[in-house]
Amino acid sequence: MFAGKKSAQIREILISESAWEEMTCLFAPSLTTSASSHRQFWTTNATSAASALCARMAARLMAQYPEYRPETIRALITHSAQWTPAMLRMYPARNKSGFAQLIRHCGWGSPDVERALWSVKNSLTLVAEDSLYPYRKTRDGIKTRDLNLHALPWPLEQLQELQDTQVELRVTLSYFIEPNPSARGSSSRYHYPSHRLRFAMKRQTESLDEFKTRINAAAESEESEHGTTGNDDNWSLGATQRHKGSLHQDIWRGAAAELASCGYLAVYPAQGWWRTRGALQRFDSEAKYSLVVSIHAPEADVDLYAAVETLVENMVENPVEIMG
């Protein structure tokens, strides 16, 4: 409803099937087929119904969190989705290729508006809205510029107490590209998106300096079109499979004590036409993104939300580290 204007009163009008047929016959072509079920109402499904439900969910999220960017709303919808038992029976995901097939057919499952709106006791969701400058012009051409390092407010004490209890970490990275329509059908995947972003998490055995070195190497590898951050068996998809499109998500599963040692997420750029088409002078453009991270301990009765609340308040004064 627009501010300052009264909403019009809308009456629901039910039209009988016979009356509807008489009305449509006035405009229908002479050759038709009839699939009349002699009912006043019909069911709808597939993308038609899903589009309406998704729009309603987005509207509820925007009403609850009016300050959030569109990137964040999209991320929250995807982040809240879970696969139904029927989906998992049809496409059992026992390894990375199985997860890739499941996502190819069913996406990330059915979104849940309540899960997107609220954190529960044994689960918490963290949202970060940020930006970086992917590229810069140098004497040697256009190179990668920034990568952002996010320190995550893990409830270390609670996670360490859980020890070998299995927990689930879900990461969603959402951003919008500036498309280059003339590049559709091009053999290079770098010609269509203006830029691409990646995320990676610090490993249990890495120091922070080793993590920074690995991410810098991954960013440089992206410049040579062979980027990788290594294989991690804890991730459902892994770095090779999850970085497609402009909405990336992956799920890490493992022991709580192991997750306690992984406290940093990096967001860094990959190639795009902002970099490869320097004549267009877009290499100094800013790239906004939203990062949504959640921890879920399904087998534990622990208040993760209360444990992290104070940590988040303290982190507001410490902005994300930008490595240029």
N, C-alpha and C positions, 0 to 999 in steps of 0.2 A: 504494500500500500504506500502510495506517495504521500509525503508530509504535506499538510495544508489542504488536502482534497478529501471529500467524503467518498467512501466506497459505495458503489452502486449496489442496490439490492438485486440479488440474482436468484431467480426461481428455477427450481429443477423441473424440467418438462419431460414427461415420459410419452413417447410416441409408440403406438401399437405397431406391430409388424406389418399389418395390412395397409395402414396409413403410410408407413415408411415406404413400402413398395410402390404405392400410388405416386408418392412424391418423387421418388428416384426415377420412375419410368418416364417422367417428363424430360429428363436430361440424359437418360441412358442411351447408348447407341443401339441400333436395331438388332444387332447380333449379340446376344448375351447368354450366359450360363447361369443357372440358379443353384445356389448351395444353401437355400433357406432351411433353417433348422426349426422354423415355427416357434421361435423363442423371442422374447423381447430384449434379451441381453446376450452378448457373446463374450467369450473369454479372450484375453490378449496375453501374449507371452513373448519370449525371445527379447531381441534388442528394443522393441517398441515399449514393452513394459519396463524393462531394465533402465532405459533412458529416463523415463518419468520418475522412477523410484530413486535413481541416482541424483537427479535434479532436486528432488525433495530433500534428500539427505544433505546435499551441498547447501541448500537454503537454511536448513536447521543449524548446520555448523557455522554458517556465516552470521546467523542471528545470535548464536551463543558467543561467538568469538569475532566480533565485527572488525577487530584490528588485524586479523590474520590476512596474509596475502592469498591470492588465488592459488599460488604454488603450494601453500600449506594446506588449504582445503582439499586439494587433489591428493596430497600426500596422506592426510588423515583418513580419507575414504579408502584408499588402497591399504593403508597400514592396518585398518580395522578388519579387513577381510580374512575369512577363514574358509578352508575347503570343507564341503559337506561330506558326510560318509559316502554318499553316492558317487561323488567326484573321485574320492580316493579309491573306491572299489573299481571304478572304470579305468582309472589311470594310477595304479599303485606307484608311489615314488620311493624306490628303494636305494637310489643313487642319484648322482647329479644329472645324468641323462634322463632318468625317470622324472625328476622334478622339472626339468626343462620341458618334457612332453606334457606334463600335467599343466604347467603354466601356459603352454602354447594352446591348449584346448580349453582350459577353464579359468585362465587368468590366475589371480590370487584368491579366488573363491567368492563367497558372498559377504559383502560389507555389513557391518553391524553398527548402527548409529549410536547405540548406548556405549559400546566399546570405544568409539571415536570421541565421544563427548567426555567420558569420565575415566579416571584411573581407579582401580579397585585396590583392596588392601594388599594382595600378593602380586600386584602388577603395577607398574608405573610407566608413564609415557613422557618423554622430554621432547620439546620442540625448539628448534633454533632456526631463526630467519637471518640470513646473512648474504654476503655478496663478495665477489672477488673480480679482479681484472685478469682475464685468462692470458692475455698476450701483451707483448711490448715490441717496439721496433728498435733494432740495434743496427750497428754497422754491418753485421753479418746476416741481416734479414730479420724476420719476425719470429720471436722466440716465446716460450712459455714464461709467464711472469709470476703470478701469485699461486700459493697453495695455503689453505686455511687449516689450522690445527685446532680441533675442538677437544678440550679437556672435559671428560664426562664425569659427572658427580656420582660415581659409584658409591653405594652404601657398603664400603669395604668390610666393616666389622660384621654386618649381617651376612654378606656373601661368604666370608671366610668361615663363619659359624656353620653355614650349610654344608661346607666341605664338598663331598661327592654328590650332593643332590643335583639332579639335572635341572638346568634352567634354560630359558630360551631368550635370546636377544634378537630383536627384529630392527633392521635399519632401512629407512626409506629416504631416498634423495630425489627431490622434485624440482624441476626448473623448466623454463620455456625457452625454446630456441627461436631464432629468426630464420625462417626457411628460405631456401633459394629454389623456387619452383622450377627454374630453368634447368636445374640439375637432376630432376626426376629421371630415373632410368640410367643415370650415370654409373659407370663401373666402379667409381670410388665412393665409399661411404662418407668421405669427408666433404663432399661438395654440397650436400643438401642442408645439414645443420650449421648454423652460424658458429656454434661451439658445442662442446660436450664436456661433461663433468664426470668424475669418478670418486668413489670413496673407498677407504681402506682402514682397517683397525689394527692397532698395535698388537703384536703377538705376545703371548705369555713370556716367552724367553727373551724378548727384545728389550734393550734399554731405549729410552726416549731418543737418544742420539742415533741409535741404530735404526729406529723406526723412521726418523727424518731422512736418513741416508737412503733407506729403501724407497720411500715415496719420491724423493728427488730423482732417483734412478728410474722409477716407474714413469714419472712425468717426461723424462728425457726419452724413454723408450717409446712413449706415445708420439713424440715428435718424429720418430723414425718409422712410425706406423706398425710397431711390433710391441706395443705396451702390455705389460703384465705385472701383477703384484705377487705372483707366486700362488701355489696351490695350498689351500687350507681345508682339510677334511671336515672341520666343524661347520663350514658353511653349506647350506643346501644347494646353492648354485655355484658359488665361487666367482672369482674375478673374470674368468673367461666368458661365462654365460650371463651374468647379471647386467652388464653394461650395454644395454640395447635401448634405443629410443631416448626419451628425456625423463623417464620415471623409473628409477632403479630401486630394487628392493631385494633383500636377502635375509636369511634367517640363520643365526649361529646357535648351535646346541652343544652343550657340554657341561662340565662340572662347575658349580658355583665358585669354588675356590680358584679355578683356572680363569674364569671371567674376571675375578677380582683384580688380576694382574694386568688386564687389558683396559686401560683407562683413557685411551685417546683415539679419536677418529680424525682422519685427514680427508679433506675435499680438495681435489686438484683437477686441473683442466686437461683435456685431450684435444685432438685436432678438430678444426672446423673451418668454414670458408672465411671467417673473420681473419684467420691467420694465412690461409693459402691464397686469398685474393687481396693482396695488399693494396692494389690500385684503388679499391673501393674505400680505403681509409676507415675501416671499422675495427682495426686491430686494438684500439684503445677503449673499446666499449666495455661497460660493466655487465657482469653476469650475476643476477640474483638467483638465490636458491633457498629451499627449505629442507631442513634435515630433521627427521622424526626418528627417535630411538626409544624402544621400550624393552623392559626386562620383565619376564614372567616366570614365576616359580610355581608351577601347577601343583607340585607335590608338597609344598611347604606352607606352613601357617606363620608367615613372617610379614611384618608391616613395612614393606619397602618404601611406600609413599612417605610415611612419617620420617623415615631415616634419611631420605634424600632432600626433604623440604628445606632444612637449614643449610645444607650444602649448596643448593640452588641459589638461595638468597645471598650467600657469600660470594658466589661466582658472578653475580650481576655486576659487581665492581671490577671484575677482571675480564676484559674483553678477550675474544678469540685471538690467538696468535696467528699473525699473517707472515708467511715466509715468502719473500720476493726473490 
